[in-house]
């Protein structure tokens, strides 16, 4: 689904659209309490910069990784997002995309990315034991050449345990790509199954490719957003598109939740999340489906759906209070009524609280990024806030994801965000970051 990354997205909400649903008009981020200036993190890297992912760690670290800088770019902040280091290029990251970032309880930092090199597609995991000052990389090269691979995610547990998920297929020859005019690409056919690999030594060595769903090589999992609970249970939200087992033709899909209590060896029977909201189009080109957890262990899933007619795209949220056994009815996130792109992500906060953010291209001014806090008990806690200070050129691709993290106790109640965009008439997408007050 998410390959040949080439253009742009960022989001804005029209006052009229909000009025239709009885919502307050979006507030500009500069007016919000505790606002930090928006920082251009990637300006030292020439060329396009896109598809940022993020993680935070005590005492005041904010980490950003993205496609750029001649491979995968990386920068860190040691003062809670006020300032960032000069970007560096991560090791063995040429011919790669799809970065993901995770921090273990012991502070070890991991950045993964999917590399296409020497007739293999495979994740690379760069590990840092000094808070991003230096990295050592390991390549998870499969045994079968000519394979297919796409969108990795990474999560870290205790004792040096790390998990990488990606969608894997044994033959790139079975893959057929359909590219959007103003985005990256989707699949019309693909031999894809969500898989996981595990390391127990801080990413130095890795175990075998293990399917997370039945039906290999046509399991249908495009990606698996993953997290590790304090108990060691591994949770995953899989974007699943049913595939023809013979032709690998792709059909509209849904989000599926699964978990593993034995370190990723076996996975529970998948539970459909938000099926009543509709289906996810087989031509959707962005990363759809995000999973987070709050401090009480409640789970939050976000995604968007498209109508069969193609004239409606809506972002959604669902939550689970019983470790993923059952999920709430879908809750509408995006208020506009149109066919705009809506990339929706979340970050769990205090018990029963999550911060929900999204990017969309429904504004005539271009793309922008939005934030709104949610409570399981009380619903939406505040009006929509626009966190991107400018609007992006919709013809220049900023990536299929953005970064969102709830800051630790030193800045409780604040959310770090990052996104790609080409603003102010620029033809180059840059990575921007800020910290917003809830």
PASEBA-549488 format. One record per residue (C-alpha): residue in three letters; x, y, z. Coordinates in steps of 0.05 Angstrom, whole numbers. Last residue first. Layout:
+------+--------+--------+--------+
! rolo !   east !  north !     up !
+------+--------+--------+--------+
!  ALA !      X !      Y !      Z !
...
+------+--------+--------+--------+
This chain:
+------+--------+--------+--------+
! rolo !   east !  north !     up !
+------+--------+--------+--------+
!  UNK !    -85 !    404 !    523 !
!  UNK !    -25 !    448 !    513 !
!  UNK !     13 !    439 !    448 !
!  UNK !     86 !    425 !    435 !
!  UNK !    116 !    438 !    366 !
!  UNK !    149 !    404 !    307 !
!  UNK !    157 !    416 !    232 !
!  UNK !    189 !    370 !    181 !
!  UNK !    201 !    402 !    113 !
!  UNK !    168 !    392 !     45 !
!  UNK !    202 !    429 !    -12 !
!  UNK !    166 !    469 !    -66 !
!  UNK !    160 !    529 !    -19 !
!  UNK !    102 !    577 !    -28 !
!  UNK !     98 !    591 !     46 !
!  UNK !     91 !    519 !     67 !
!  UNK !    113 !    450 !     42 !
!  UNK !     91 !    403 !     97 !
!  UNK !    112 !    345 !    141 !
!  UNK !     87 !    335 !    212 !
!  UNK !    108 !    336 !    285 !
!  UNK !     69 !    338 !    350 !
!  UNK !     88 !    338 !    424 !
!  UNK !     29 !    339 !    471 !
!  UNK !     23 !    376 !    538 !
!  UNK !    -17 !    360 !    600 !
!  UNK !     43 !    339 !    639 !
!  UNK !    108 !    374 !    621 !
!  UNK !    158 !    344 !    668 !
!  UNK !    110 !    286 !    679 !
!  UNK !    121 !    255 !    610 !
!  UNK !     99 !    287 !    545 !
!  UNK !     41 !    256 !    506 !
!  UNK !     66 !    237 !    437 !
!  UNK !     44 !    251 !    365 !
!  UNK !     84 !    246 !    301 !
!  UNK !     57 !    247 !    230 !
!  UNK !     41 !    193 !    179 !
!  UNK !     33 !    182 !    104 !
!  UNK !     85 !    233 !     83 !
!  UNK !     91 !    307 !     65 !
!  UNK !     75 !    299 !    -10 !
!  UNK !     77 !    363 !    -50 !
!  UNK !     14 !    379 !    -92 !
!  UNK !    -26 !    399 !    -31 !
!  UNK !     21 !    457 !    -14 !
!  UNK !     18 !    462 !     61 !
!  UNK !    -19 !    511 !    106 !
!  UNK !     17 !    548 !    161 !
!  UNK !     18 !    549 !    237 !
!  UNK !      4 !    475 !    244 !
!  UNK !    -29 !    462 !    312 !
!  UNK !   -102 !    474 !    293 !
!  UNK !   -143 !    464 !    356 !
!  UNK !   -211 !    429 !    357 !
!  UNK !   -254 !    448 !    416 !
!  UNK !   -243 !    417 !    485 !
!  UNK !   -258 !    355 !    527 !
!  UNK !   -291 !    311 !    475 !
!  UNK !   -326 !    252 !    508 !
!  UNK !   -338 !    254 !    584 !
!  UNK !   -323 !    184 !    609 !
!  UNK !   -277 !    157 !    555 !
!  UNK !   -245 !    225 !    551 !
!  UNK !   -218 !    258 !    487 !
!  UNK !   -169 !    314 !    474 !
!  UNK !   -169 !    349 !    405 !
!  UNK !   -112 !    364 !    357 !
!  UNK !   -107 !    386 !    285 !
!  UNK !    -56 !    387 !    228 !
!  UNK !    -61 !    428 !    164 !
!  UNK !    -62 !    420 !     88 !
!  UNK !    -80 !    472 !     36 !
!  UNK !   -115 !    539 !     35 !
!  UNK !   -178 !    512 !      1 !
!  UNK !   -185 !    468 !     64 !
!  UNK !   -204 !    395 !     59 !
!  UNK !   -133 !    368 !     58 !
!  UNK !   -132 !    331 !    124 !
!  UNK !    -84 !    315 !    181 !
!  UNK !   -107 !    286 !    247 !
!  UNK !    -96 !    287 !    322 !
!  UNK !   -130 !    253 !    381 !
!  UNK !   -104 !    261 !    452 !
!  UNK !   -126 !    206 !    498 !
!  UNK !   -157 !    204 !    568 !
!  UNK !   -188 !    146 !    607 !
!  UNK !   -130 !    142 !    657 !
!  UNK !    -79 !    194 !    638 !
!  UNK !    -51 !    201 !    568 !
!  UNK !    -58 !    155 !    507 !
!  UNK !    -33 !    183 !    441 !
!  UNK !    -76 !    181 !    378 !
!  UNK !    -72 !    183 !    302 !
!  UNK !   -119 !    201 !    246 !
!  UNK !    -99 !    212 !    173 !
!  UNK !   -159 !    243 !    139 !
!  UNK !   -155 !    254 !     63 !
!  UNK !   -212 !    296 !     38 !
!  UNK !   -275 !    265 !      8 !
!  UNK !   -324 !    313 !     39 !
!  UNK !   -365 !    326 !    102 !
!  UNK !   -320 !    362 !    153 !
!  UNK !   -326 !    344 !    226 !
!  UNK !   -267 !    294 !    234 !
!  UNK !   -268 !    250 !    296 !
!  UNK !   -332 !    209 !    292 !
!  UNK !   -338 !    158 !    348 !
!  UNK !   -342 !     85 !    327 !
!  UNK !   -381 !     41 !    375 !
!  UNK !   -337 !     20 !    432 !
!  UNK !   -292 !    -41 !    428 !
!  UNK !   -293 !   -110 !    460 !
!  UNK !   -238 !   -159 !    477 !
!  UNK !   -184 !   -106 !    468 !
!  UNK !   -155 !   -102 !    538 !
!  UNK !   -223 !    -92 !    572 !
!  UNK !   -232 !    -17 !    568 !
!  UNK !   -231 !    -12 !    492 !
!  UNK !   -235 !     51 !    451 !
!  UNK !   -258 !     71 !    381 !
!  UNK !   -241 !    133 !    341 !
!  UNK !   -259 !    152 !    270 !
!  UNK !   -239 !    197 !    211 !
!  UNK !   -289 !    205 !    155 !
!  UNK !   -281 !    205 !     79 !
!  UNK !   -341 !    216 !     34 !
!  UNK !   -349 !    226 !    -41 !
!  UNK !   -316 !    161 !    -64 !
!  UNK !   -382 !    128 !    -83 !
!  UNK !   -364 !     67 !    -41 !
!  UNK !   -356 !    112 !     19 !
!  UNK !   -288 !    119 !     51 !
!  UNK !   -266 !    103 !    122 !
!  UNK !   -215 !    132 !    170 !
!  UNK !   -173 !    103 !    226 !
!  UNK !   -162 !    110 !    301 !
!  UNK !   -156 !     57 !    356 !
!  UNK !   -151 !     73 !    431 !
!  UNK !   -136 !     22 !    485 !
!  UNK !   -146 !     28 !    560 !
!  UNK !    -86 !      4 !    600 !
!  UNK !    -94 !     53 !    658 !
!  UNK !    -36 !     97 !    637 !
!  UNK !    -66 !    105 !    567 !
!  UNK !    -56 !     60 !    506 !
!  UNK !    -46 !     73 !    432 !
!  UNK !    -63 !     42 !    365 !
!  UNK !    -63 !     74 !    296 !
!  UNK !    -97 !     52 !    232 !
!  UNK !    -89 !     81 !    163 !
!  UNK !    -22 !     98 !    132 !
!  UNK !    -37 !    135 !     68 !
!  UNK !    -53 !    110 !     -3 !
!  UNK !   -127 !     92 !      1 !
!  UNK !   -144 !     56 !    -64 !
!  UNK !   -171 !     -8 !    -32 !
!  UNK !   -218 !     36 !      8 !
!  UNK !   -227 !     27 !     82 !
!  UNK !   -297 !      2 !     99 !
!  UNK !   -357 !     27 !    138 !
!  UNK !   -368 !     56 !    207 !
!  UNK !   -403 !     -8 !    231 !
!  UNK !   -337 !    -45 !    227 !
!  UNK !   -307 !     -3 !    282 !
!  UNK !   -255 !    -53 !    306 !
!  UNK !   -259 !   -126 !    283 !
!  UNK !   -230 !   -174 !    334 !
!  UNK !   -174 !   -221 !    310 !
!  UNK !   -165 !   -289 !    342 !
!  UNK !   -107 !   -283 !    389 !
!  UNK !    -35 !   -285 !    366 !
!  UNK !     20 !   -337 !    375 !
!  UNK !     95 !   -332 !    380 !
!  UNK !     94 !   -256 !    393 !
!  UNK !    122 !   -257 !    464 !
!  UNK !     73 !   -308 !    493 !
!  UNK !     13 !   -264 !    511 !
!  UNK !      0 !   -240 !    440 !
!  UNK !    -54 !   -192 !    419 !
!  UNK !   -102 !   -179 !    361 !
!  UNK !   -144 !   -121 !    337 !
!  UNK !   -171 !   -116 !    265 !
!  UNK !   -184 !    -53 !    224 !
!  UNK !   -227 !    -62 !    162 !
!  UNK !   -220 !    -74 !     87 !
!  UNK !   -239 !    -58 !     16 !
!  UNK !   -214 !   -112 !    -33 !
!  UNK !   -144 !   -127 !    -61 !
!  UNK !   -129 !   -177 !   -116 !
!  UNK !    -77 !   -229 !    -93 !
!  UNK !    -91 !   -269 !   -157 !
!  UNK !    -97 !   -337 !   -123 !
!  UNK !   -114 !   -323 !    -50 !
!  UNK !   -158 !   -263 !    -69 !
!  UNK !   -141 !   -214 !    -15 !
!  UNK !   -183 !   -185 !     42 !
!  UNK !   -154 !   -118 !     65 !
!  UNK !   -131 !   -115 !    137 !
!  UNK !   -104 !    -54 !    174 !
!  UNK !    -78 !    -90 !    235 !
!  UNK !    -81 !    -61 !    306 !
!  UNK !    -32 !    -96 !    352 !
!  UNK !    -23 !   -111 !    426 !
!  UNK !     36 !   -146 !    458 !
!  UNK !     28 !   -170 !    530 !
!  UNK !     91 !   -157 !    571 !
!  UNK !     53 !   -137 !    633 !
!  UNK !     74 !    -65 !    623 !
!  UNK !     37 !    -67 !    556 !
!  UNK !     77 !    -71 !    491 !
!  UNK !     52 !    -32 !    431 !
!  UNK !     40 !    -46 !    357 !
!  UNK !     10 !    -14 !    294 !
!  UNK !      6 !    -72 !    246 !
!  UNK !      9 !    -58 !    171 !
!  UNK !    -19 !    -81 !    105 !
!  UNK !    -49 !   -146 !    133 !
!  UNK !    -84 !   -185 !     78 !
!  UNK !    -67 !   -256 !    100 !
!  UNK !    -50 !   -274 !     28 !
!  UNK !     18 !   -307 !     39 !
!  UNK !     -2 !   -331 !     90 !
!  UNK !    -75 !   -343 !    106 !
!  UNK !    -77 !   -335 !    182 !
!  UNK !    -55 !   -273 !    221 !
!  UNK !      6 !   -249 !    260 !
!  UNK !     54 !   -287 !    215 !
!  UNK !    124 !   -299 !    246 !
!  UNK !    188 !   -278 !    210 !
!  UNK !    244 !   -310 !    250 !
!  UNK !    282 !   -282 !    310 !
!  UNK !    328 !   -222 !    311 !
!  UNK !    398 !   -206 !    335 !
!  UNK !    428 !   -140 !    360 !
!  UNK !    361 !   -107 !    372 !
!  UNK !    367 !    -96 !    447 !
!  UNK !    383 !   -169 !    462 !
!  UNK !    315 !   -203 !    463 !
!  UNK !    296 !   -188 !    391 !
!  UNK !    229 !   -205 !    359 !
!  UNK !    201 !   -207 !    289 !
!  UNK !    128 !   -196 !    270 !
!  UNK !     85 !   -208 !    209 !
!  UNK !     24 !   -177 !    176 !
!  UNK !     11 !   -214 !    111 !
!  UNK !     19 !   -185 !     41 !
!  UNK !     19 !   -217 !    -28 !
!  UNK !     -5 !   -155 !    -65 !
!  UNK !    -55 !   -135 !   -118 !
!  UNK !    -89 !    -68 !   -133 !
!  UNK !    -42 !    -37 !    -83 !
!  UNK !    -39 !     35 !    -60 !
!  UNK !     11 !     91 !    -75 !
!  UNK !     37 !    158 !    -50 !
!  UNK !     -2 !    223 !    -52 !
!  UNK !    -27 !    277 !    -99 !
!  UNK !    -41 !    241 !   -165 !
!  UNK !    -50 !    174 !   -130 !
!  UNK !    -10 !    112 !   -148 !
!  UNK !    -37 !     43 !   -162 !
!  UNK !     15 !    -13 !   -153 !
!  UNK !     12 !    -86 !   -172 !
!  UNK !     50 !   -137 !   -130 !
!  UNK !     56 !   -210 !   -149 !
!  UNK !    127 !   -201 !   -176 !
!  UNK !    148 !   -176 !   -107 !
!  UNK !    145 !   -248 !    -84 !
!  UNK !    149 !   -278 !    -14 !
!  UNK !    103 !   -227 !     19 !
!  UNK !    114 !   -188 !     83 !
!  UNK !     76 !   -133 !    119 !
!  UNK !    116 !   -105 !    176 !
!  UNK !    120 !   -113 !    252 !
!  UNK !    182 !   -102 !    294 !
!  UNK !    185 !   -123 !    367 !
!  UNK !    239 !   -107 !    418 !
!  UNK !    258 !   -141 !    484 !
!  UNK !    321 !   -114 !    517 !
!  UNK !    298 !   -130 !    587 !
!  UNK !    232 !    -93 !    585 !
!  UNK !    189 !    -77 !    525 !
!  UNK !    200 !    -40 !    460 !
!  UNK !    153 !    -27 !    401 !
!  UNK !    167 !    -19 !    327 !
!  UNK !    124 !     -9 !    264 !
!  UNK !    142 !    -28 !    193 !
!  UNK !    105 !     -9 !    130 !
!  UNK !    122 !    -51 !     69 !
!  UNK !    154 !   -115 !     44 !
!  UNK !    158 !   -158 !    -19 !
!  UNK !    207 !   -214 !    -33 !
!  UNK !    255 !   -221 !    -90 !
!  UNK !    305 !   -260 !    -48 !
!  UNK !    279 !   -309 !      4 !
!  UNK !    318 !   -317 !     69 !
!  UNK !    294 !   -251 !     98 !
!  UNK !    341 !   -193 !    115 !
!  UNK !    329 !   -163 !    184 !
!  UNK !    385 !   -112 !    180 !
!  UNK !    417 !    -88 !    246 !
!  UNK !    440 !    -17 !    258 !
!  UNK !    482 !     17 !    312 !
!  UNK !    466 !     89 !    330 !
!  UNK !    498 !    150 !    362 !
!  UNK !    475 !    212 !    400 !
!  UNK !    403 !    187 !    400 !
!  UNK !    393 !    178 !    475 !
!  UNK !    460 !    144 !    489 !
!  UNK !    442 !     70 !    481 !
!  UNK !    418 !     79 !    409 !
!  UNK !    391 !     23 !    365 !
!  UNK !    378 !     27 !    290 !
!  UNK !    331 !    -27 !    264 !
!  UNK !    329 !    -42 !    190 !
!  UNK !    267 !    -75 !    162 !
!  UNK !    269 !   -116 !     98 !
!  UNK !    256 !   -116 !     23 !
!  UNK !    307 !   -156 !    -16 !
!  UNK !    333 !   -153 !    -88 !
!  UNK !    398 !   -118 !    -68 !
!  UNK !    363 !    -63 !    -28 !
!  UNK !    293 !    -41 !    -11 !
!  UNK !    295 !    -17 !     62 !
!  UNK !    238 !    -10 !    112 !
!  UNK !    254 !     33 !    172 !
!  UNK !    263 !     23 !    246 !
!  UNK !    286 !     71 !    301 !
!  UNK !    300 !     45 !    371 !
!  UNK !    320 !     84 !    433 !
!  UNK !    342 !     51 !    498 !
!  UNK !    313 !     90 !    557 !
!  UNK !    306 !     31 !    605 !
!  UNK !    230 !     30 !    595 !
!  UNK !    243 !     22 !    520 !
!  UNK !    235 !     80 !    471 !
!  UNK !    203 !     70 !    403 !
!  UNK !    207 !    103 !    333 !
!  UNK !    180 !     84 !    265 !
!  UNK !    206 !    103 !    196 !
!  UNK !    170 !     82 !    132 !
!  UNK !    222 !     93 !     77 !
!  UNK !    286 !     63 !     50 !
!  UNK !    333 !     65 !    -10 !
!  UNK !    391 !     90 !     34 !
!  UNK !    379 !     77 !    108 !
!  UNK !    439 !     34 !    126 !
!  UNK !    457 !     81 !    184 !
!  UNK !    411 !    140 !    202 !
!  UNK !    425 !    207 !    168 !
!  UNK !    435 !    264 !    218 !
!  UNK !    394 !    325 !    233 !
!  UNK !    422 !    384 !    271 !
!  UNK !    396 !    380 !    342 !
!  UNK !    328 !    406 !    361 !
!  UNK !    303 !    463 !    406 !
!  UNK !    241 !    475 !    448 !
!  UNK !    218 !    403 !    442 !
!  UNK !    225 !    382 !    514 !
!  UNK !    296 !    407 !    526 !
!  UNK !    339 !    349 !    500 !
!  UNK !    310 !    352 !    429 !
!  UNK !    329 !    300 !    378 !
!  UNK !    339 !    295 !    303 !
!  UNK !    337 !    238 !    253 !
!  UNK !    334 !    233 !    178 !
!  UNK !    323 !    168 !    141 !
!  UNK !    356 !    163 !     73 !
!  UNK !    391 !    220 !     37 !
!  UNK !    371 !    271 !     90 !
!  UNK !    298 !    251 !     82 !
!  UNK !    244 !    202 !    104 !
!  UNK !    231 !    217 !    177 !
!  UNK !    253 !    206 !    249 !
!  UNK !    239 !    253 !    308 !
!  UNK !    258 !    243 !    381 !
!  UNK !    236 !    286 !    440 !
!  UNK !    277 !    279 !    504 !
!  UNK !    262 !    317 !    569 !
!  UNK !    277 !    271 !    628 !
!  UNK !    246 !    227 !    608 !
!  UNK !    227 !    198 !    540 !
!  UNK !    189 !    219 !    477 !
!  UNK !    175 !    185 !    410 !
!  UNK !    162 !    209 !    340 !
!  UNK !    147 !    191 !    268 !
!  UNK !    156 !    236 !    207 !
!  UNK !    132 !    219 !    137 !
!  UNK !    167 !    273 !     96 !
!  UNK !    230 !    312 !     79 !
!  UNK !    242 !    332 !      6 !
!  UNK !    310 !    356 !    -16 !
!  UNK !    366 !    386 !     25 !
!  UNK !    373 !    369 !     99 !
!  UNK !    391 !    428 !    145 !
!  UNK !    318 !    451 !    145 !
!  UNK !    295 !    386 !    177 !
!  UNK !    269 !    407 !    246 !
!  UNK !    231 !    470 !    226 !
!  UNK !    204 !    491 !    294 !
!  UNK !    133 !    515 !    310 !
!  UNK !    135 !    561 !    371 !
!  UNK !    113 !    531 !    437 !
!  UNK !     42 !    539 !    463 !
!  UNK !     27 !    535 !    537 !
!  UNK !    -45 !    555 !    529 !
!  UNK !    -73 !    557 !    458 !
!  UNK !    -74 !    621 !    417 !
!  UNK !    -15 !    603 !    373 !
!  UNK !    -49 !    536 !    357 !
!  UNK !   -105 !    569 !    318 !
!  UNK !   -172 !    550 !    346 !
!  UNK !   -218 !    508 !    303 !
!  UNK !   -290 !    533 !    298 !
!  UNK !   -334 !    509 !    354 !
!  UNK !   -376 !    448 !    339 !
!  UNK !   -450 !    444 !    324 !
!  UNK !   -441 !    393 !    269 !
!  UNK !   -459 !    440 !    212 !
!  UNK !   -422 !    495 !    248 !
!  UNK !   -357 !    456 !    244 !
!  UNK !   -364 !    449 !    169 !
!  UNK !   -378 !    524 !    162 !
!  UNK !   -316 !    542 !    202 !
!  UNK !   -274 !    502 !    153 !
!  UNK !   -225 !    454 !    183 !
!  UNK !   -153 !    451 !    159 !
!  UNK !   -102 !    396 !    144 !
!  UNK !    -31 !    374 !    120 !
!  UNK !    -15 !    328 !     62 !
!  UNK !     37 !    321 !      6 !
!  UNK !     76 !    284 !    -50 !
!  UNK !    121 !    227 !    -71 !
!  UNK !    125 !    163 !    -30 !
!  UNK !    139 !    106 !    -78 !
!  UNK !    105 !     57 !    -29 !
!  UNK !     48 !     54 !     21 !
!  UNK !      0 !      0 !      0 !
+------+--------+--------+--------+
